[in-house]
């Protein structure tokens, strides 16, 4: 009854670019742009935002995967070779947020930035990125 959208937006030979990835990256780029614009209002160098994201994003992906694996342990304990097969799907936003928050705390302390000021400029972008990322979940028919 309802039309489905192909989760693959673009195929370039053997490489498939998924709508979910496009949504996540679009949300991330918008969040970074907004945080860099708002950073000076809190006395934070906008370059710190990019430095933070380059560190936090890969760690958040690992955290999201780790969280997913832990909560699906009955499967992964029987299929340990699948633990690192992130291309087969399976990340959880909560794990990404926990890992990202830990990196934010560490980064803020290391660069003498007030954690609450950093959160003030990061939180709206995280919410926007999460919203755009959910479009990818919708296309994948996951949520």
N, C-alpha and C positions, 0 to 999 in steps of 0.2 A: 504494500500500500504506500509506504513512504520510499522516496528515492534515497539511494545511498550514494555517498561521495567516495570516490576512490581515495584511499588514504595516501597514495603516492601521487604527489603533485607533478613530478617531473622525473623522467627517466633519461639519463645521459649514458647510453651504453650500459655497462654493468652497474652503474651507480644509480640508486633510487633516492630521490629527495622527497621525504614525507611531509605532509601538511603539518604534522605534529612538530617536527623540527623547525619548520618555517615559523610556526606560531611561537614556539619557545624562544627562538632567536629574535624574532620581531619584538616580543615582550621584553626581552633582556635589553635590546638596543634602546627601546623607548625608556625603560627604567634608568639606564645609564645616562641617557641624554637629560632626563629630568633631574636626576640626582646631581649631575654636574652643574646644571643651571641653578639649583637650590643651594649647593654647597657653600658658596661665598656668603650667603645670608647667615650661616652658622660659623663663619670664620674657617672653613675647611677648604684647602686647596683642591680645585676640581681634578687635578692630576691624581690625587689620592683615590678618587672614585674609580678611575680606570685601573689603577694598580690593584685596588681591592677586588674588583670584578675579575681581573685576570687570575687572581689567586683563588677567590671564593667560588667561581662558577665550576671549575673542574672538581673541586673538593665537594661541592654541593651535589654534583652528579654522582660521585662515589658514595656520599652519604645517602642519597636517595636510593641507590641500588642496594646498599648494605641494609637499609631499613626494610626494603622489599624482600630481600633474601631472608632476613631474620623472621619476618612474619609469614613466609612461605617455606619455612625450614623443613617441613615434612617432605616437600618435593625436592628441595635442593640437597638435603642430606642423602637422598637416593640418587641424585644426578649432580654430583659436585662439578662436573665439567661445564655445566650450564651456569654456574654462579657468575662467571665473567662474560657470558654471552648477552651483553646488554642490547645488542642489535635485535634480539628476539623479543624485546619489550621487557617491562618490569622495573619501573622506578616509582617511588612513592614520595609525594611532595613533602610529607612530614620529615622524612630523613634529610631531604635537601634543605629544608628550613632550619633544622637542628644543626646540620653541618655549617650552613651559611651563617647562622647566628654565632656559632663558636668561632668561626674565622673573623667575623665582624668584631667580636669582643677582643680577640687577640690582636687584630690589625689596629683597632682604635687605641689599645694600650701601647702598642709598639710605636705608633706615630703620634702619641700624645694628643689624641682627639677624644673629646668627651663622648663616651658611649651613647648617652641619650641624645646628644646632638647628631651623631652619626645615624642613630635609629630614626630620628625625626626626618632626615632627608632620604633614608633608604626605604622606610615603610610604605609610603605611597607608591613608589616604583615597584616594590615587591607585589603589592596588591594589583597594580595594573598588569604587570607581567603574568601574574597568576591568572588573571581574567582572560588575557589573550591566550595563554597556554591552554586554558580550558576549551577554547574553540578547537584546538587540536584533539583533545579528548572527545569532543562531540563528533568530529569527523571520523575518528577511530571507533566510534560507537562504544566508548568506554564509560562515559558519564553523561 
